[in-house]
Amino acid sequence: MATPNYGYEKRQRELAKKQKKQEKERSKEQRKSDVPEHSGATYVAPGNDPAPAADVPPPSAGN
């Protein structure tokens, strides 16, 4: 009976990992290139309004 070639199996696993990583990077680059360039509009996350609401009093300075 032949003995298992663990070195070959390990190399095949490493190659599969490397290929998967490259595919992931290509996919990431593709998504990055699909996003339109900055159009001049700024993104404001919900809850981070640039100006405080008129009905909210300004914070007091340590009173």
N, CA, C and O atoms as a DFTB+ gen file, in Angstrom:
252 C
 N C O
     1  1       0.849      -1.187       0.000
     2  2       0.000       0.000       0.000
     3  2       0.891       1.246       0.000
     4  3       1.916       1.294       0.681
     5  1       0.482       2.244      -0.773
     6  2       1.255       3.480      -0.864
     7  2       0.981       4.374       0.343
     8  3      -0.122       4.386       0.890
     9  1       1.997       5.112       0.739
    10  2       1.820       6.027       1.869
    11  2       1.271       7.356       1.367
    12  3       1.564       7.764       0.244
    13  1       0.480       8.028       2.190
    14  2      -0.083       9.316       1.768
    15  2       1.016      10.366       1.615
    16  3       1.983      10.398       2.376
    17  1       0.841      11.210       0.622
    18  2       1.809      12.274       0.362
    19  2       1.274      13.556       1.005
    20  3       0.603      14.359       0.357
    21  1       1.580      13.726       2.274
    22  2       1.047      14.866       3.019
    23  2       1.561      16.202       2.484
    24  3       0.846      17.203       2.524
    25  1       2.785      16.221       1.989
    26  2       3.331      17.459       1.422
    27  2       2.533      17.929       0.223
    28  3       2.272      19.123       0.076
    29  1       2.144      17.003      -0.630
    30  2       1.345      17.341      -1.814
    31  2      -0.025      17.860      -1.393
    32  3      -0.508      18.854      -1.935
    33  1      -0.651      17.191      -0.428
    34  2      -1.967      17.617       0.048
    35  2      -1.909      19.015       0.648
    36  3      -2.795      19.838       0.419
    37  1      -0.862      19.270       1.415
    38  2      -0.706      20.587       2.037
    39  2      -0.536      21.658       0.961
    40  3      -1.132      22.732       1.044
    41  1       0.276      21.358      -0.044
    42  2       0.504      22.309      -1.135
    43  2      -0.806      22.610      -1.875
    44  3      -1.058      23.754      -2.252
    45  1      -1.626      21.595      -2.078
    46  2      -2.898      21.798      -2.759
    47  2      -3.828      22.689      -1.923
    48  3      -4.536      23.536      -2.468
    49  1      -3.822      22.494      -0.603
    50  2      -4.640      23.348       0.276
    51  2      -4.160      24.788       0.217
    52  3      -4.966      25.717       0.151
    53  1      -2.829      24.974       0.242
    54  2      -2.263      26.323       0.178
    55  2      -2.613      27.009      -1.137
    56  3      -2.948      28.193      -1.153
    57  1      -2.536      26.265      -2.242
    58  2      -2.890      26.834      -3.542
    59  2      -4.369      27.217      -3.592
    60  3      -4.725      28.253      -4.152
    61  1      -5.218      26.391      -3.014
    62  2      -6.652      26.687      -2.983
    63  2      -6.910      27.958      -2.168
    64  3      -7.718      28.799      -2.562
    65  1      -6.221      28.092      -1.033
    66  2      -6.367      29.294      -0.205
    67  2      -5.929      30.537      -0.970
    68  3      -6.602      31.568      -0.953
    69  1      -4.788      30.417      -1.641
    70  2      -4.239      31.541      -2.388
    71  2      -5.197      31.963      -3.507
    72  3      -5.416      33.154      -3.727
    73  1      -5.762      30.988      -4.204
    74  2      -6.687      31.283      -5.291
    75  2      -7.952      31.946      -4.740
    76  3      -8.468      32.891      -5.337
    77  1      -8.444      31.461      -3.621
    78  2      -9.647      32.032      -3.014
    79  2      -9.389      33.482      -2.595
    80  3     -10.245      34.349      -2.772
    81  1      -8.204      33.735      -2.040
    82  2      -7.840      35.089      -1.616
    83  2      -7.771      36.032      -2.818
    84  3      -8.236      37.169      -2.747
    85  1      -7.187      35.554      -3.923
    86  2      -7.094      36.373      -5.130
    87  2      -8.480      36.675      -5.693
    88  3      -8.739      37.796      -6.131
    89  1      -9.370      35.686      -5.684
    90  2     -10.740      35.904      -6.155
    91  2     -11.438      36.953      -5.288
    92  3     -12.166      37.804      -5.801
    93  1     -11.219      36.890      -3.994
    94  2     -11.829      37.847      -3.075
    95  2     -11.313      39.255      -3.356
    96  3     -12.089      40.210      -3.356
    97  1      -9.997      39.391      -3.597
    98  2      -9.417      40.695      -3.901
    99  2      -9.959      41.239      -5.221
   100  3     -10.263      42.427      -5.329
   101  1     -10.081      40.356      -6.239
   102  2     -10.645      40.787      -7.525
   103  2     -12.080      41.264      -7.354
   104  3     -12.483      42.275      -7.929
   105  1     -12.840      40.528      -6.560
   106  2     -14.229      40.885      -6.305
   107  2     -14.306      42.240      -5.608
   108  3     -15.156      43.071      -5.927
   109  1     -13.415      42.443      -4.664
   110  2     -13.377      43.706      -3.922
   111  2     -13.045      44.865      -4.857
   112  3     -13.673      45.921      -4.790
   113  1     -12.061      44.666      -5.724
   114  2     -11.685      45.702      -6.694
   115  2     -12.833      45.986      -7.657
   116  3     -13.069      47.135      -8.029
   117  1     -13.540      44.942      -8.056
   118  2     -14.678      45.108      -8.971
   119  2     -15.761      45.949      -8.305
   120  3     -16.324      46.848      -8.928
   121  1     -16.054      45.656      -7.035
   122  2     -17.063      46.437      -6.325
   123  2     -16.609      47.878      -6.166
   124  3     -17.411      48.805      -6.277
   125  1     -15.321      48.064      -5.906
   126  2     -14.788      49.419      -5.732
   127  2     -14.918      50.215      -7.030
   128  3     -15.252      51.400      -7.000
   129  1     -14.657      49.570      -8.170
   130  2     -14.730      50.263      -9.454
   131  2     -16.181      50.495      -9.882
   132  3     -16.443      51.389     -10.688
   133  1     -17.127      49.709      -9.361
   134  2     -18.538      49.889      -9.700
   135  2     -19.158      51.079      -8.975
   136  3     -20.156      51.632      -9.438
   137  1     -18.585      51.476      -7.854
   138  2     -19.106      52.605      -7.086
   139  2     -18.775      53.885      -7.826
   140  3     -17.619      54.102      -8.187
   141  1     -19.779      54.754      -8.065
   142  2     -19.491      56.011      -8.762
   143  2     -18.554      56.896      -7.955
   144  3     -18.522      56.834      -6.726
   145  1     -17.811      57.701      -8.647
   146  2     -16.877      58.614      -7.995
   147  2     -17.631      59.622      -7.136
   148  3     -18.851      59.744      -7.244
   149  1     -16.922      60.329      -6.302
   150  2     -17.500      61.317      -5.393
   151  2     -18.250      62.369      -6.206
   152  3     -17.654      63.038      -7.050
   153  1     -19.546      62.522      -5.960
   154  2     -20.378      63.421      -6.750
   155  2     -20.516      64.808      -6.126
   156  3     -21.288      65.632      -6.615
   157  1     -19.780      65.069      -5.060
   158  2     -19.862      66.383      -4.426
   159  2     -20.807      66.383      -3.230
   160  3     -20.701      67.257      -2.369
   161  1     -21.711      65.439      -3.157
   162  2     -22.628      65.347      -2.030
   163  2     -21.910      64.651      -0.884
   164  3     -21.139      63.717      -1.103
   165  1     -22.159      65.100       0.322
   166  2     -21.537      64.472       1.471
   167  2     -22.543      63.558       2.142
   168  3     -23.734      63.864       2.196
   169  1     -22.068      62.450       2.644
   170  2     -22.916      61.496       3.333
   171  2     -22.943      61.839       4.808
   172  3     -21.900      62.020       5.437
   173  1     -24.156      61.928       5.356
   174  2     -24.323      62.163       6.782
   175  2     -25.025      60.947       7.352
   176  3     -26.135      60.609       6.941
   177  1     -24.378      60.297       8.289
   178  2     -24.957      59.111       8.900
   179  2     -26.202      59.483       9.690
   180  3     -26.266      60.574      10.256
   181  1     -27.183      58.609       9.741
   182  2     -28.389      58.899      10.530
   183  2     -28.029      59.168      11.980
   184  3     -27.228      58.450      12.577
   185  1     -28.622      60.197      12.532
   186  2     -28.352      60.558      13.916
   187  2     -27.185      61.524      14.057
   188  3     -26.932      62.008      15.160
   189  1     -26.472      61.818      12.985
   190  2     -25.349      62.748      13.022
   191  2     -25.675      63.970      12.175
   192  3     -24.970      64.281      11.215
   193  1     -26.747      64.657      12.541
   194  2     -27.154      65.829      11.777
   195  2     -26.077      66.903      11.866
   196  3     -25.508      67.111      12.938
   197  1     -25.786      67.591      10.762
   198  2     -24.753      68.617      10.780
   199  2     -25.123      69.826      11.643
   200  3     -24.241      70.473      12.208
   201  1     -26.414      70.133      11.750
   202  2     -26.864      71.260      12.561
   203  2     -27.831      70.737      13.618
   204  3     -28.646      69.867      13.314
   205  1     -27.766      71.243      14.858
   206  2     -28.695      70.765      15.883
   207  2     -30.119      71.210      15.573
   208  3     -30.330      72.225      14.910
   209  1     -31.070      70.463      16.045
   210  2     -32.484      70.805      15.837
   211  2     -32.809      72.087      16.601
   212  3     -32.197      72.374      17.630
   213  1     -33.769      72.850      16.097
   214  2     -34.117      74.145      16.669
   215  2     -34.768      73.991      18.045
   216  3     -34.622      74.879      18.885
   217  1     -35.473      72.905      18.299
   218  2     -36.182      72.737      19.562
   219  2     -35.314      72.170      20.680
   220  3     -35.792      72.035      21.806
   221  1     -34.076      71.839      20.412
   222  2     -33.181      71.302      21.422
   223  2     -32.299      72.431      21.949
   224  3     -31.606      73.086      21.171
   225  1     -32.319      72.668      23.272
   226  2     -31.480      73.747      23.810
   227  2     -30.002      73.376      23.713
   228  3     -29.656      72.197      23.786
   229  1     -29.129      74.367      23.551
   230  2     -27.690      74.073      23.474
   231  2     -27.188      73.531      24.795
   232  3     -27.750      73.870      25.837
   233  1     -26.160      72.709      24.799
   234  2     -25.641      72.160      26.061
   235  2     -25.060      73.255      26.942
   236  3     -24.421      74.188      26.456
   237  1     -25.289      73.129      28.239
   238  2     -24.746      74.133      29.159
   239  2     -23.276      73.854      29.395
   240  3     -22.818      72.720      29.256
   241  1     -22.538      74.897      29.754
   242  2     -21.079      74.789      29.934
   243  2     -20.749      74.489      31.385
   244  3     -20.133      75.327      32.044
   245  1     -21.130      73.329      31.916
   246  2     -20.739      72.901      33.245
   247  2     -21.579      73.470      34.363
   248  3     -21.090      73.529      35.491
   249  1     -22.786      73.885      34.137
   250  2     -23.641      74.408      35.215
   251  2     -24.291      73.309      35.964
   252  3     -25.044      73.563      36.904
